[in-house]
Amino acid sequence: MRLQPGITIDGRYRLEHLLGSGGMADVWRARDTELGRDVALKLLHENFARDAEFVERFRREASSAAGLQHPNVVSVYDRGSYEDSYYISMELVEGSSLRDLIDQGLEIDEAVEVTRQMLAAAEFAHEHGIVHRDLKPMNVLIDRDGRVRVTDFGIARAGGSEITRTGSVMGTAQYLSPEQAQGMEVTPATDIYSIGVILFEMLTGRVPFDGENAVAIAMKQVGEEPPVPSSINPKVSPALDAIVLKALAKDPAQRFQSAAEMSAALEAAEARPGQPPPLGAIADREDRSRRRWLIAALIVLLLAGGALAWFLTRPDMVGVPDVTGEQEAQATITLQEAGFVVATERVENEIPENQVIEQDPGGDSEAEKGSTVTITVSLGPGTVAVPKVAGMRVPEARKLLQRRGFEVIVEKRASESVPKGKVIGTDPRQGTNVAPGETVRLFASTGVKTAEVPNVLGLDRVTATAALRKAGFVVNANPRDSDEPEDTVLEQDPTAGEQLDVGAEVTIVYSSGVGTITLEDYVGQKLTYAQRKLAAAGLSVSVVKRDTSDSSEDGIVLAQAPSGGTNLSPGDRVTLTVGDFTAPDTTTDTTSGGTGTTGTGTP
């Protein structure tokens, strides 16, 4: 079964991108096309789908978790089969794993709050007869609202059902309880122990027991006392020390008997951090209990002829078979028969599909029996769909594309809708099938494009408008009376040289061609007065004389052009029409019958 983005599982779940891969299954981000929501889709590795026990374990995870509807438990929506394999559809939790937060460092109050929410999830599961059995930081998620979500009930024990072989050990060594390390029965106190280990790690930054291999760690879980948390982190209060040590008691009977009891102890420790419960009594009980456990273990050793000693101390280094070149199914069987756990990684390659390309540890080397051998399996020479990276930050998108096997070239582009530093898109576009090793161009947004405002002062309005539009700006033009020639740009805002978003508005003010000198009305005024005033205003004067028989109009402005109130510019010409008095004609008129004179006379 080849999984890649774009494939639809069971006619419903469209795969988007791989979230993670474990020894048993891959987890994909997928789109539920029926309900229109994003989910986490866990798909069992194909080689395990042929193993009835693994299939049963996988189904049990879905069954166990499906009945746990609680704010601190990741919800299971659906389960089914696809091409001879099986899947679980789960709630997609956007956030971080507790492993990430521990690596970054947690404050004491944050560690207590995370523990309180883990205990709430454990209490709910225990009330429904379910023991998780594999609580660890990678199985605890924190969503974007800060809520703790417990996931992965893959080896959960429900009621009296137990499908694992007697004496087998399931779980992660650093968080394994002593009873699990010895293959004994698990109870809710088993989860209390694991939560105690996680709390210890959150408070100190390290686990209480570690070693070179799982067997060495299991031996310490059974036989060594944990350090006091405050010996590593002095900020840890005595009350919190006491809670951690009680949770990590070797004897399940000496631990908190319920998640609610431990949660109540945490609340009391916050209220009275300097007043721990009497640790001496706890230590005494543990000493007596440990003696009983050691005696019982000794009896078992004697009766079993050393079988338990072999379990606890087995180094069992065995040869690793060379499975390179084999088909995945056969390689998995070969390694499992040799006593190894098999983890599978899949990559695009020219080697035929399902063939093992390489393995770690290599063939013919030695490794501890029960350890993991990772095989890399070819997906064949096919293509890979370009994933959706639009909206992601550029470094994250580049890494995702590189993980898919693409060469990446980043090109910067302006965008009005995509913030600076985020991805606009790719070429080829998302969903396009491309051969690994091909180049994908990643378009990174530089934000809204800017341009420099050009200098348009002194240009005519048409030329200035064209220059601004060419630079990418919208032009707002306003006229104003001015002595400058008509349409000459007088002002601009913003000024030349400023950087402005493309598409922004630039305002220009241009001359209307109408001057700033308002012409007075000189009709009826003496010519000399009018000439003096016009010269002072910077205007030119033309005088046109008009004969008049009225002596009172002599030298008086009878008309002007332009008329009064007109706006003119310096140097403009004003024409004045001025009266020029001419005396009446007094010539004698002689006729027959006598003489007479023209002009005035006595009647």
Sequence and secondary structure as in RCSB ss.txt:
>XXXX:A:sequence
MRLQPGITIDGRYRLEHLLGSGGMADVWRARDTELGRDVALKLLHENFARDAEFVERFRREASSAAGLQHPNVVS
VYDRGSYEDSYYISMELVEGSSLRDLIDQGLEIDEAVEVTRQMLAAAEFAHEHGIVHRDLKPMNVLIDRDGRVRV
TDFGIARAGGSEITRTGSVMGTAQYLSPEQAQGMEVTPATDIYSIGVILFEMLTGRVPFDGENAVAIAMKQVGEE
PPVPSSINPKVSPALDAIVLKALAKDPAQRFQSAAEMSAALEAAEARPGQPPPLGAIADREDRSRRRWLIAALIV
LLLAGGALAWFLTRPDMVGVPDVTGEQEAQATITLQEAGFVVATERVENEIPENQVIEQDPGGDSEAEKGSTVTI
TVSLGPGTVAVPKVAGMRVPEARKLLQRRGFEVIVEKRASESVPKGKVIGTDPRQGTNVAPGETVRLFASTGVKT
AEVPNVLGLDRVTATAALRKAGFVVNANPRDSDEPEDTVLEQDPTAGEQLDVGAEVTIVYSSGVGTITLEDYVGQ
KLTYAQRKLAAAGLSVSVVKRDTSDSSEDGIVLAQAPSGGTNLSPGDRVTLTVGDFTAPDTTTDTTSGGTGTTGT
GTP
>XXXX:A:secstr
    TT EETTTEEEEEEEEE SSEEEEEEEETTTTEEEEEEEE HHHHT HHHHHHHHHHHHHHHT   TTB  
EEEEEEETTEEEEEEE   EEEHHHHHHH   HHHHHHHHHHHHHHHHHHHHTTEE S   GGGEEEETTS EEE
   TT EETT   S TT   S GGG  HHHHTT    HHHHHHHHHHHHHHHHHSS S   SSHHHHHHHHHH  
   GGGT TTS HHHHHHHHHHT SSGGGS SSHHHHHHHHHHHHH TT    HHHHHHHHHHHHHHHHHHHHHH
HHHHTSHHHHHHH   EEE    TTSBHHHHHHHHHHTT EEEEEEE  SS TTBEEEEES TT EEETT EEEE
EEE  S  EE    TTSBHHHHHHHHHHTT EEEEEEE  SSS TTBEEEEES TT EE TT EEEEEEE  S E
EE    TTSBHHHHHHHHHHTT EEEEEEE  SS TTBEEEEES TT EEETT EEEEEEE S  SEE    TTS
BHHHHHHHHHHTT EEEEEEEEES GGGTTBEEEEES TT EE TT EEEEEEEEE         BTTB   SS 
   
